[in-house]
Amino acid sequence: MEKIVAIILLNFNNKKLVKNCLVSLRKNTSYKNYKVIISDNGSIDGSNEMIKEKFKWVDLVENGKNLGFAGGNNVGIKYALKKYKSDYYLLLNNDTLIIRKNWLTKLVEGAESDKKIGIVGCKLIYPDGSLQHIGMHGDTHLYDAGEVKKLSEKDEEEAGKIQEVKYVMGAAFLIKRKLIEKIGLLDPKFFPIYGEEIDYCERARKNGFKIFYTPKSTIIHLRSQTTDPKKISHHWFFSKKNSIRLELLNYSPLEVLYWQMIHFGAIFLSKNKGKIRFRKNFVERIPLLIKAYLINLRDIKEILHKRRHRDEKNWD
């Protein structure tokens, strides 16, 4: 009998994206035993009305406000835990497109292959078929760098083999229920986006669970479709704020110090296509980084408590 999979889609004013995602999911999923929960973070673009009218097979949870990636997904997970008691909880971005009917079957098979596996991710590609993300082996901070292609050429050739990695991207993030029962939910303090899935993988590994990537499941991830290009500086701020939190929670003192030097360097320098360039807009980034530090300083007591208790459940 197939395991029950709760698929949680987070939505915030992306009516077209969520529609396309749901259509592709319904059309291209051979796995039968799944439920879809949409956790909506206060959309005002007609998303909810459209979902109620065209996708009656979907459970819609209306949060009424923007809870961020972690907070919104947590609502969906708690809803599924209570209503369906699912075996697996798949966080799936609304800017993804399902293209292969066995995608969910292969994700679950990957998770079932080892009792110690707590999280499984898939191969993410761009619409043109080029590789986007296949799991991270090295420094987890490279989530900031965009494309992460860390498996060796030999591993790429062994397309049928799942690989243990340090983390997988939250765009398609399959979690076993026993992991949730052990460590709880995502940390909503990584608001609104960036770093939450990496922190969850860190917590999982520190509690004896493995993170795996399976190339047998492939999904298109449009990526950055929800990012407003006019607010790039805001996203830089969120990235830095949450990077600092991630470091304070999980890294050694020397690693924390090293990354603070990197953050300060990022004010003045950027890397594009392998070339280091001097930022012309560095002045506007100085107060943003100061603000990022002040927020983490405000939360330092809570951060240090969670650092000491990585095995403590988070049910926020």
C-alpha positions in Angstrom: 0.0 0.0 0.0 1.3 3.5 -0.9 2.4 5.8 1.9 0.2 8.8 2.4 1.9 12.0 1.1 0.7 15.5 2.1 1.8 18.0 -0.6 2.0 21.5 0.9 2.0 24.4 -1.6 2.7 27.8 -0.2 1.0 30.7 -2.0 1.2 34.5 -1.8 -0.3 36.5 -4.6 0.8 34.1 -7.4 -2.5 33.1 -9.0 -1.0 32.0 -12.3 1.9 30.1 -10.8 -0.2 28.1 -8.4 -2.7 27.3 -11.1 0.0 26.0 -13.5 1.6 24.0 -10.7 -1.7 22.3 -9.7 -2.6 21.5 -13.3 0.8 19.9 -13.9 0.7 18.0 -10.6 -2.8 16.6 -11.3 -1.9 15.7 -14.9 1.6 14.2 -14.3 1.4 12.3 -11.0 1.0 8.5 -11.2 1.3 8.2 -7.4 -2.3 7.9 -6.0 -2.2 8.3 -2.3 -1.5 12.0 -2.0 -3.3 15.0 -0.6 -2.7 18.6 -1.6 -2.9 21.4 1.0 -2.5 25.0 -0.1 -1.4 27.3 2.7 -2.2 30.9 1.5 -0.3 33.8 3.1 -3.0 36.4 2.7 -3.3 36.6 -1.1 -5.4 39.5 -2.5 -5.0 38.6 -6.2 -7.9 36.3 -6.5 -5.8 33.1 -5.9 -8.2 31.7 -3.2 -11.3 32.3 -5.3 -9.7 30.6 -8.3 -8.6 27.6 -6.2 -12.1 27.1 -4.6 -13.7 27.3 -8.1 -11.3 25.2 -10.2 -9.5 22.9 -7.7 -12.1 21.5 -5.4 -9.8 18.5 -4.7 -7.4 20.8 -2.9 -7.6 21.7 0.8 -7.2 25.5 1.1 -5.9 27.0 4.4 -6.2 30.8 4.4 -3.7 32.3 6.9 -4.9 35.9 6.4 -1.4 37.3 6.5 2.1 36.7 5.3 3.7 34.1 7.6 6.8 33.7 5.5 8.0 30.4 3.9 8.6 28.6 7.2 5.5 29.9 9.0 3.2 29.2 6.1 4.5 25.7 5.4 4.3 25.0 9.2 0.5 25.7 9.0 0.2 23.3 6.1 2.2 20.6 7.9 0.1 20.9 11.1 -3.1 20.8 9.1 -2.0 17.6 7.4 -0.7 16.1 10.6 -4.1 16.5 12.2 -6.4 15.7 9.2 -4.5 13.0 7.3 -1.8 11.7 9.6 0.4 11.5 6.5 3.6 9.4 6.4 5.4 12.1 4.3 5.1 15.9 4.0 6.3 17.4 0.8 7.0 21.1 0.6 6.5 22.1 -3.0 7.0 25.6 -4.4 4.2 27.0 -6.4 6.8 28.0 -9.1 7.4 24.3 -9.9 6.1 22.2 -12.8 5.6 18.5 -12.7 6.8 16.8 -15.9 7.3 13.1 -15.2 4.5 10.9 -13.8 6.8 8.9 -11.5 8.3 12.0 -9.8 6.5 11.4 -6.4 6.9 7.6 -6.6 10.7 8.0 -6.9 10.9 10.5 -4.1 9.1 8.1 -1.7 11.1 5.1 -2.9 14.3 7.1 -2.2 13.0 7.9 1.3 12.0 4.3 2.0 15.4 3.0 0.9 17.0 3.7 4.3 15.3 4.0 7.7 17.7 6.8 8.7 16.7 9.1 5.8 14.7 12.0 7.1 14.6 14.3 4.1 14.8 13.7 0.3 15.2 16.2 -2.5 15.0 15.8 -6.3 16.8 17.0 -9.4 15.6 20.6 -10.1 16.0 21.9 -13.7 15.2 25.0 -15.6 12.5 25.1 -18.3 15.2 24.6 -21.0 16.3 21.4 -19.3 19.6 22.7 -17.9 20.6 21.7 -14.4 19.7 23.9 -11.5 20.1 22.1 -8.2 21.0 18.5 -7.2 21.8 18.7 -3.6 24.7 20.2 -1.6 27.8 18.3 -0.5 30.1 21.2 0.6 29.6 24.5 2.4 25.9 25.1 3.0 26.3 28.8 2.7 26.5 28.4 -1.1 22.7 28.5 -1.1 23.3 32.2 -1.6 25.2 31.7 -4.8 22.3 30.5 -7.0 23.1 27.4 -9.0 24.7 24.6 -7.0 26.1 21.7 -9.0 28.1 19.7 -6.5 27.9 16.1 -7.6 30.8 14.8 -9.6 30.6 13.9 -13.2 30.8 10.3 -12.3 27.8 10.7 -10.0 25.9 12.4 -12.7 26.4 9.4 -15.0 25.1 7.1 -12.2 21.7 8.7 -12.6 20.0 5.7 -10.8 21.8 6.2 -7.6 20.6 8.4 -4.8 23.2 10.4 -3.0 23.6 11.5 0.6 24.1 15.3 0.8 24.2 18.1 3.4 21.0 19.7 2.3 18.5 19.9 -0.5 16.6 23.0 -1.8 13.2 23.8 -0.2 11.5 24.0 -3.6 10.8 20.2 -3.4 11.5 19.0 0.1 10.1 15.6 1.3 10.1 15.1 5.0 9.4 11.8 6.9 6.8 12.1 9.7 9.2 10.5 12.2 11.6 13.4 11.6 8.9 15.9 12.3 7.9 13.9 15.4 11.6 14.1 16.6 12.5 17.8 15.8 9.3 19.5 15.0 8.7 22.1 12.3 10.7 24.7 10.4 12.0 27.7 12.3 9.7 30.7 11.5 12.3 33.1 12.7 13.9 32.7 9.2 11.4 35.2 8.0 10.3 35.7 5.3 12.6 33.5 3.2 16.1 32.1 2.9 18.0 29.6 5.1 15.1 27.8 6.7 15.5 24.5 4.8 19.3 24.5 5.5 18.7 25.0 9.2 16.1 22.1 9.1 18.7 19.9 7.4 21.3 20.8 10.0 18.9 20.0 12.8 18.0 16.7 11.1 21.6 15.6 10.7 22.4 16.6 14.3 19.6 14.2 15.4 20.9 11.2 13.5 18.9 11.6 10.3 20.3 11.6 6.7 19.6 14.0 3.9 19.4 12.4 0.4 19.0 13.6 -3.2 17.5 11.3 -5.8 18.1 12.0 -9.5 15.2 9.6 -10.4 12.8 12.4 -9.6 13.0 15.5 -11.8 11.0 18.7 -11.5 11.1 22.1 -13.3 11.7 25.0 -11.0 11.1 28.3 -12.6 13.0 30.1 -9.8 12.8 33.7 -8.7 9.3 34.1 -10.2 8.1 35.4 -6.8 11.0 37.9 -6.4 10.2 41.5 -7.2 13.3 42.9 -9.1 12.5 46.3 -7.6 13.2 44.9 -4.2 16.6 43.3 -4.7 18.1 45.2 -1.8 15.3 43.8 0.5 16.2 40.2 -0.6 19.9 40.9 0.1 18.9 42.1 3.6 16.8 39.0 4.2 19.6 36.8 2.9 22.1 38.4 5.3 19.8 38.5 8.3 19.0 34.8 7.9 22.6 33.8 7.1 23.8 35.3 10.3 21.0 33.5 12.2 22.0 30.2 10.5 25.6 30.6 11.5 24.9 31.5 15.1 22.6 28.5 15.4 24.8 25.8 13.8 28.4 26.8 13.2 31.5 26.7 15.4 32.8 30.1 16.8 35.6 30.2 14.2 33.2 29.5 11.4 30.9 32.2 12.7 33.8 34.7 12.7 34.9 33.7 9.2 31.4 34.3 7.8 31.1 37.7 9.4 34.2 38.7 7.4 32.5 37.4 4.3 29.3 39.4 5.0 31.3 42.6 5.5 33.2 41.9 2.3 29.8 41.4 0.5 29.0 45.1 1.1 31.7 46.2 -1.2 32.3 43.2 -3.5 30.2 41.0 -5.7 30.9 37.9 -7.7 29.4 37.5 -11.2 30.4 34.8 -13.6 33.5 34.0 -11.6 34.7 37.7 -11.6 35.0 39.8 -8.5 33.5 43.3 -9.0 33.3 46.4 -6.8 29.7 47.3 -5.9 28.7 50.8 -7.0 25.7 50.7 -4.6 27.7 49.6 -1.5 26.6 52.6 0.6 23.0 51.5 0.7 24.0 48.0 1.9 25.8 49.2 5.1 22.6 50.1 7.0 21.0 46.9 5.8 23.8 44.8 7.2 23.7 46.8 10.5 20.0 46.1 10.7 20.5 42.4 10.1 23.0 42.3 13.0 20.7 44.3 15.3 17.8 41.9 14.7 19.9 38.9 15.5 21.3 40.6 18.6 17.7 41.2 19.7 17.0 37.5 19.3 20.4 36.3 20.8 18.9 34.7 23.9 16.4 32.7 21.8 19.2 31.8 19.3 21.6 30.6 22.0 18.9 28.5 23.6 18.1 26.8 20.3 21.8 26.3 19.6 22.3 24.5 22.9 19.1 22.4 22.3 19.3 21.3 18.6 17.3 18.2 19.6 14.4 20.3 21.1 11.2 20.2 19.1 10.1 23.4 17.4 6.3 23.6 17.1 5.9 27.3 16.2 
